Amino acid sequence: MEQQTMAIRDVIHIDEEKCNGCGQCVRACPEGALRLVNGKAKLVSEVYCDGLGACIGECPTGALTVERRQASPFDEEATRARMASHGSPCPGAASRTFSPWPKAEKRERAGSTPSELTHWPIQLHLANPAAPHFQGKDLLIAADCTAFAHGAFHRDLLAGRAVVIACPKLDDLTGYIAKLAELFAGARPPSVTVVRMEVPCCRGLLQLVLQARELAGSEAPIQEVVISIEGCIIGECAPAFPERTPAKKHKAAS
């Protein structure tokens, strides 16, 4: 590969202190030059940025500007190849906060189960620890399968809480402890509830959370709720399962 000649040209600049990780600039960049990394917008490579600043108008915090500096030339061919292999930026990574259904609408939909979700995204890989919907809110950290297994998940566990979901067996866990520690330290949740399935491969979720709390130096109380494969909260199951234990609370080390 030939070495590229540097040139003085316009390139996007991101002020990380102002960036709130909303992802709007990522969606607005037609070249796919931006992506979210640990809750912050990042320039993937100078060669993918044409310097026209199409993303600037989408930034709600003023974190993006165009600066003129020495940089590698914009490579249109490389940009097309990257977009073909990676696809367009995912709009689903954008951070959003909203209200649960109004009471009046809940009454109108008496035959359905209302959602208690108040924000997006919820997958831990995509969640931005600095997002406003986490600040000072009770936190629910749920294994992916729990919402499918427990029919009253929204009513019993999600209502009134901010949530992130993860799978300790199938996810790439790189960075999970650091991101959870950032949640503990920055959002300061009054309480944390860890919801997992009773299967052995799901037990690692609690350990991730406990390590993150220790790393953050937090004293937030942690409660573990275990869901049976039959879908009930263990401790509230029918007596047919006497060997199962109810929810446990985990205090921070003094």
LOBAGU-234693 format. One record per residue (C-alpha): z, x, y; residue number from 0. Coordinates in Angstrom, 1 decimal. Layout:
N
<<Z X Y> NUM>
...
end
This chain:
254
<<0.0 0.0 0.0> 0>
<<-1.0 1.4 3.4> 1>
<<1.8 2.0 5.8> 2>
<<1.7 -0.6 8.7> 3>
<<1.5 0.6 12.3> 4>
<<4.3 -0.7 14.4> 5>
<<3.4 -2.5 17.6> 6>
<<5.1 -4.0 20.7> 7>
<<4.8 -7.8 20.2> 8>
<<6.8 -11.1 20.3> 9>
<<9.1 -11.7 17.4> 10>
<<11.8 -14.4 16.9> 11>
<<15.4 -13.4 17.5> 12>
<<18.4 -15.3 16.1> 13>
<<21.9 -15.3 17.6> 14>
<<24.1 -15.7 14.6> 15>
<<27.1 -16.6 16.6> 16>
<<25.3 -19.6 18.0> 17>
<<23.6 -20.6 14.7> 18>
<<25.3 -23.6 13.0> 19>
<<23.1 -23.5 9.9> 20>
<<21.5 -26.9 10.5> 21>
<<18.2 -25.6 9.0> 22>
<<15.9 -27.4 11.6> 23>
<<14.2 -24.1 12.5> 24>
<<13.5 -23.4 8.9> 25>
<<11.6 -26.7 8.5> 26>
<<9.8 -26.2 11.8> 27>
<<8.4 -22.7 11.0> 28>
<<4.9 -23.3 9.5> 29>
<<4.8 -19.7 8.2> 30>
<<8.0 -19.9 6.3> 31>
<<9.4 -16.9 8.1> 32>
<<12.9 -18.3 8.3> 33>
<<15.4 -19.2 5.7> 34>
<<19.1 -20.0 5.4> 35>
<<21.3 -17.2 4.1> 36>
<<25.1 -17.9 3.7> 37>
<<24.8 -20.7 6.2> 38>
<<22.9 -18.8 8.9> 39>
<<19.1 -18.7 9.8> 40>
<<17.6 -15.4 9.0> 41>
<<14.1 -13.9 9.6> 42>
<<12.7 -13.1 6.2> 43>
<<10.4 -10.4 7.4> 44>
<<8.7 -9.5 10.7> 45>
<<5.2 -9.7 9.0> 46>
<<5.7 -13.5 8.4> 47>
<<6.6 -14.2 12.1> 48>
<<3.6 -14.9 14.5> 49>
<<6.0 -14.8 17.5> 50>
<<4.7 -18.1 18.9> 51>
<<8.2 -19.7 18.7> 52>
<<7.4 -23.0 17.1> 53>
<<10.9 -23.1 15.8> 54>
<<12.7 -22.7 19.1> 55>
<<12.4 -26.3 20.2> 56>
<<14.1 -27.5 17.0> 57>
<<17.2 -25.5 17.5> 58>
<<20.1 -27.7 18.9> 59>
<<22.4 -24.7 19.8> 60>
<<19.9 -22.4 21.6> 61>
<<20.3 -19.7 18.9> 62>
<<16.6 -18.9 18.8> 63>
<<14.6 -16.9 21.4> 64>
<<11.4 -14.9 21.4> 65>
<<11.9 -11.2 22.1> 66>
<<9.3 -8.6 22.8> 67>
<<10.0 -5.4 20.8> 68>
<<8.6 -2.9 18.4> 69>
<<7.8 -4.7 15.1> 70>
<<5.4 -4.7 12.2> 71>
<<2.2 -6.7 12.9> 72>
<<2.0 -10.3 11.8> 73>
<<0.2 -10.4 8.4> 74>
<<-1.6 -13.7 8.0> 75>
<<-2.8 -12.9 4.5> 76>
<<0.7 -11.9 3.3> 77>
<<2.1 -15.1 4.9> 78>
<<-0.4 -17.3 3.0> 79>
<<0.3 -15.5 -0.2> 80>
<<4.1 -16.0 0.3> 81>
<<3.7 -19.7 1.1> 82>
<<1.6 -20.2 -2.0> 83>
<<4.2 -18.6 -4.3> 84>
<<7.3 -19.9 -2.6> 85>
<<6.2 -23.2 -1.2> 86>
<<7.2 -24.7 2.1> 87>
<<10.8 -24.5 3.3> 88>
<<13.0 -27.1 1.8> 89>
<<14.1 -29.8 4.4> 90>
<<16.9 -30.8 2.1> 91>
<<18.9 -27.7 3.1> 92>
<<19.4 -29.0 6.6> 93>
<<23.0 -29.8 7.4> 94>
<<23.7 -33.4 8.3> 95>
<<26.7 -35.5 9.1> 96>
<<26.8 -39.3 9.0> 97>
<<29.2 -42.2 8.5> 98>
<<29.9 -44.1 5.3> 99>
<<28.7 -47.6 5.1> 100>
<<30.3 -49.9 7.7> 101>
<<32.8 -52.5 6.4> 102>
<<30.5 -55.3 7.3> 103>
<<27.7 -53.9 5.3> 104>
<<30.0 -53.3 2.4> 105>
<<30.9 -57.0 2.4> 106>
<<27.2 -57.9 2.6> 107>
<<26.5 -55.7 -0.4> 108>
<<29.4 -57.1 -2.4> 109>
<<27.3 -56.8 -5.6> 110>
<<26.8 -53.1 -5.2> 111>
<<29.1 -50.0 -5.0> 112>
<<29.2 -48.4 -1.5> 113>
<<28.7 -44.7 -1.0> 114>
<<31.6 -42.7 0.4> 115>
<<29.4 -39.6 1.2> 116>
<<29.6 -38.5 4.8> 117>
<<27.4 -35.3 4.9> 118>
<<24.6 -33.3 3.4> 119>
<<23.9 -30.9 1.6> 120>
<<26.6 -31.0 -1.0> 121>
<<25.5 -28.2 -3.4> 122>
<<27.7 -25.2 -2.8> 123>
<<24.7 -22.8 -2.6> 124>
<<23.3 -24.8 0.3> 125>
<<26.5 -25.8 2.1> 126>
<<27.4 -24.3 5.4> 127>
<<31.1 -23.5 5.6> 128>
<<31.0 -23.7 9.4> 129>
<<29.5 -27.2 9.5> 130>
<<31.6 -29.7 11.5> 131>
<<32.0 -32.1 8.6> 132>
<<34.3 -29.6 6.8> 133>
<<36.6 -28.9 9.8> 134>
<<40.1 -30.1 9.1> 135>
<<39.0 -32.4 6.3> 136>
<<40.5 -32.7 2.8> 137>
<<38.1 -30.9 0.5> 138>
<<36.8 -32.1 -2.8> 139>
<<35.2 -29.4 -5.1> 140>
<<33.5 -31.2 -8.0> 141>
<<31.7 -30.0 -11.1> 142>
<<28.2 -31.5 -11.1> 143>
<<28.8 -33.8 -14.2> 144>
<<32.0 -35.5 -12.9> 145>
<<30.2 -38.0 -10.7> 146>
<<28.1 -39.1 -13.6> 147>
<<31.0 -39.3 -16.0> 148>
<<33.5 -41.1 -13.8> 149>
<<32.1 -44.5 -12.7> 150>
<<34.5 -44.9 -9.8> 151>
<<34.0 -41.3 -8.5> 152>
<<33.3 -42.4 -4.9> 153>
<<36.2 -44.8 -4.7> 154>
<<38.8 -42.7 -6.6> 155>
<<37.9 -39.2 -5.6> 156>
<<35.3 -38.9 -2.8> 157>
<<36.6 -41.4 -0.2> 158>
<<38.0 -39.6 2.9> 159>
<<37.0 -36.1 1.7> 160>
<<34.3 -33.6 2.4> 161>
<<32.6 -32.5 -0.8> 162>
<<30.8 -29.6 -2.4> 163>
<<29.5 -29.5 -6.0> 164>
<<28.9 -26.7 -8.4> 165>
<<28.5 -25.9 -12.1> 166>
<<30.5 -22.9 -13.3> 167>
<<28.4 -22.6 -16.4> 168>
<<24.8 -23.0 -15.2> 169>
<<24.9 -21.9 -11.5> 170>
<<24.3 -18.4 -10.2> 171>
<<27.9 -17.8 -9.1> 172>
<<27.0 -14.9 -6.8> 173>
<<28.7 -15.5 -3.5> 174>
<<30.6 -18.6 -4.5> 175>
<<34.1 -17.0 -4.1> 176>
<<33.1 -15.6 -0.6> 177>
<<31.7 -18.9 0.5> 178>
<<34.7 -20.9 -0.7> 179>
<<37.0 -18.3 1.0> 180>
<<35.1 -18.9 4.2> 181>
<<35.7 -22.6 3.8> 182>
<<39.4 -22.1 3.3> 183>
<<39.7 -19.7 6.3> 184>
<<37.4 -21.5 8.7> 185>
<<37.6 -25.2 7.9> 186>
<<41.4 -25.1 7.1> 187>
<<41.4 -28.1 4.7> 188>
<<44.8 -29.8 4.5> 189>
<<44.3 -30.2 0.8> 190>
<<41.8 -29.3 -1.9> 191>
<<41.0 -31.3 -5.0> 192>
<<39.1 -29.7 -7.8> 193>
<<37.5 -32.1 -10.2> 194>
<<36.0 -30.9 -13.5> 195>
<<35.1 -32.1 -16.9> 196>
<<37.5 -31.5 -19.9> 197>
<<34.9 -29.3 -21.7> 198>
<<35.8 -25.6 -21.9> 199>
<<32.8 -24.3 -19.9> 200>
<<34.0 -26.3 -16.9> 201>
<<37.4 -24.6 -16.6> 202>
<<36.0 -21.7 -14.6> 203>
<<35.7 -23.9 -11.5> 204>
<<39.4 -23.9 -10.8> 205>
<<39.6 -20.1 -11.2> 206>
<<36.8 -19.7 -8.6> 207>
<<38.7 -21.9 -6.1> 208>
<<42.1 -20.1 -6.7> 209>
<<40.5 -16.7 -6.2> 210>
<<38.8 -18.0 -3.0> 211>
<<42.1 -19.3 -1.6> 212>
<<43.8 -16.0 -2.3> 213>
<<41.0 -14.1 -0.6> 214>
<<41.2 -16.3 2.4> 215>
<<45.0 -16.0 2.6> 216>
<<45.2 -19.8 2.6> 217>
<<48.2 -21.9 1.6> 218>
<<46.2 -25.1 1.1> 219>
<<47.6 -27.1 -1.9> 220>
<<45.1 -27.4 -4.7> 221>
<<45.1 -30.3 -7.2> 222>
<<43.1 -30.2 -10.4> 223>
<<41.7 -33.5 -11.8> 224>
<<40.2 -33.4 -15.2> 225>
<<37.6 -36.0 -16.3> 226>
<<37.2 -36.8 -20.0> 227>
<<33.8 -37.0 -21.6> 228>
<<34.5 -40.7 -21.9> 229>
<<34.6 -40.9 -18.1> 230>
<<38.3 -41.5 -17.3> 231>
<<40.8 -39.3 -15.4> 232>
<<42.9 -37.6 -18.0> 233>
<<46.5 -38.8 -17.6> 234>
<<45.1 -42.3 -17.0> 235>
<<43.2 -42.4 -20.3> 236>
<<44.1 -44.8 -23.1> 237>
<<46.9 -43.6 -25.4> 238>
<<44.4 -42.7 -28.0> 239>
<<44.3 -39.2 -26.5> 240>
<<48.0 -38.0 -26.4> 241>
<<47.1 -34.3 -26.4> 242>
<<45.4 -34.5 -23.0> 243>
<<47.4 -33.5 -19.9> 244>
<<47.3 -35.2 -16.4> 245>
<<46.3 -33.6 -13.1> 246>
<<48.0 -30.4 -12.1> 247>
<<48.9 -29.1 -8.6> 248>
<<48.5 -25.5 -7.8> 249>
<<50.6 -24.1 -4.9> 250>
<<49.6 -20.9 -3.1> 251>
<<51.6 -17.8 -3.9> 252>
<<54.4 -17.2 -1.4> 253>
end
